[in-house]
Amino acid sequence: MNPIELTPLRALALVCTLSPSPARSSSQLLAEQTMEALAGHGVTGRTVRVADHDVKPGVATDMGAGDAWPELRSMILESDILVLSTPIWLGHPSSLAQRVLERLDAELGESDDEGRMLTYGKVAAVCVVGNEDGAHKVGADLFQGLNDVGFSLAPNAVTYWVGEAMQGTDYQDLDETPEKTAATTRTLAANSAHLARGLKTAPYPPS
């Protein structure tokens, strides 16, 4: 077996549903399915619901007393893959997904001893669920933001499901996962793990 295939990897899924635990969440379900797919490629990790933590508004790595972001940031920096999972609200990512991007903006001012952002060499992927059109637009918004703050994106690094317009069925209410969504999740996992291993073996050059 190629040594690169043996490289251990860790992933963190940040679920940006507006509902705190223990409420059911389609975004949580798709994130967990993505983590299961990543596990098939030797990736370990955890899923965290952002609404369960007091992430303060701001664009610094630490916004002071009570801010939960420093703990989440440590989890991100300890991981090789970041999965960002969001519902569609009014055609946009959730406000919590936007807050995560805003807090990640602080990474533009952080670097290692060779001038590289601390997020260089880390891979990001996106999960999107909703009952309206807009998955491609939401994916594009998150892709741009994640890339701006230093993450790399593999081909087909988004998996999504959208229900029929103006109907009430949620992803979590389906009797089974649609094969198209399941296949896309598998592709996301395979490509993201492959890219993350490649970047660990051959890091980006100094800035």
N, C-alpha and C positions, 0 to 999 in steps of 0.2 A: 504494500500500500504506500502511496505517496506520503512522505512525512507531513506535508501541509494538511492532509486529511485528518491527521491525528492531533492537530493543534487544538487545545481546549478553548472553548469560547463561553462567554457569559452574556446574557441578554437581560434587559429590563424593559417591561411593557408599562407605559404610563397610560392609564385609561382616563379619558377626559369627559366621561359622562357627567352631567350636572347632578346626578343622584348619588348621595353618599351610600355606603354600605349600611344595611344589607339589602337595599333595594335591588331588584333584578335590573340587568343592564345588557342591552344588545352589544354595546361597545366592549363591555367586559367579556362577553361570550366570544366575540370575534378575536379579541386579543388573546384569550386563553387558547383558542384553536390555533392561532399563529404560534404561540409558545410551544404547543404540542408538536406542531410541524417542525419547528426549530430543534426540538429535542431529538427528532429523528435524524438530525445532522450533528448530534453530539454537543448541542448547545444547552447549557443549564441557565437558570435564572428565575426571576419572580415577576409577578404582576402587581402593580400598585395603583389604586384608585386615587387620583389627585384630590377629589372632593372630600376624601377622608383626612386630608392634611391642610393646615392653615398656610397656604402659599400666599404670601403678601404680594400686592402689586408693586412693580418696580423693575428696574433694569440693572440691579446690582447682584452680586453673588450672595449677599446676605443683607436683608432689610431690617435686621435688628431683632429685638426681643419678640419671641413667639413665632418667628418666621420658620416655616417647615422646609423651605427650599434648600438650605444648606445640606440637610440630610438627603433629600432627593438628588441633589447635585452630586453628592458623594457616590450614590448608587449609580448614577449615569457615568461618572468618571471611572468607576470600577468595572464597567461593562464594556463589551466590544460592540454590542448591537443595541440600539434604542428603538423600540416599537412605540409609536404614538397612535393611539386609537381614539377616534372621536365620532360623535354623532353629527349629523347635519342639522343645523338650526338656522332657519331663514336663509338657506343657501350658502351658509358659511360654516367653518369649523366652530365648535363650541367655544364659549368665552374662556373655559379652562385650557383648551388647546392653545388659544391665543396667549394666555398668560404664561404657559410653559415656554412658548417661543420668546416672549418678552423677557423672561428670566434668563433664557439661554443667550440672549443678546449680550449679557455680561461677558460671555466667553470670548468676544471679540477683543477684550482687553487682557486676556490671560494667555500665557505662552510657556513652553518648556525652555530648557537651556539652549535649544537650537533655534528658537524663534517661532516654533510651530504652535498653533492653537492646540489646547489640550484635547479638543475634540477631533483633531486630525487623526486619521487611522481608525476612527469609529464609524460604524455604518448605521444608517437610519432606515426605517421602513414605516409604512402608514397603513392603518386600518380605518375604514369609513363605513358607517351604517346610517340609514335614514329612510324615510317614507316619501321622499321627493327626489327629483333629479338634482344633480350637483356633485356627485362623487368625484368626477374628474376635476372639477373646479376646486373642490376642497383638497383633493390630493395635490393639485398643482400649488395651491397656497402653502401647504405644509412642506412640500418638497423644496420650494424656493427658500422658505425660512430656515429649514434644517440645513440646507446647503450653505446658506449665507453664514451660519454660525459654525461651520467646519465639518459637518457630517458628510459622508459619502453615500451615494445611493446606487444600489444595484439595478440592473434592468428589471422592469416589472416589480418594483418595490412597493406596490400598493395592492391591497386586497379590499374588496368592498361588496356591499349588498344594498340595493335600494328597492323598496317596495313600490307597488302601484301608486300613482299620484292620487292624492287626496283620499287615501284609505288608511285604516288604522292598524294594519298588520305590522308587527315588529319582527325583526330578525330572530329574536329569542322565542317568538311564538310559532315559528315554522316547525313542522313535524320532523324535517330532516334538512341538513345543510344542502343547498343547491350545488350540484356537481361543479358548475362553472366557478362558484365562489371557492369551493374546496380546492379545485385545481389551481386557482390563482394564489390561494394561500400557500399551497405546496411550492409553487414556483417562487414566490416571495422568499420563503424559508430557504430553499436550496440556493438561490442566487445571493441572498444576503449573507448566509454562512460562508459561501465560497469567497465572496469579496472580503469579508472580515478576516478570514484566514490568510488571504493573499496580502492584505495590508499589514498584518502582524509579521509576516515573513519579509515583506519588502515595504518598509515605511516610506511615507512621503519625504522628499529631500528637505533639508533645513531651509527655513525662510530667510 
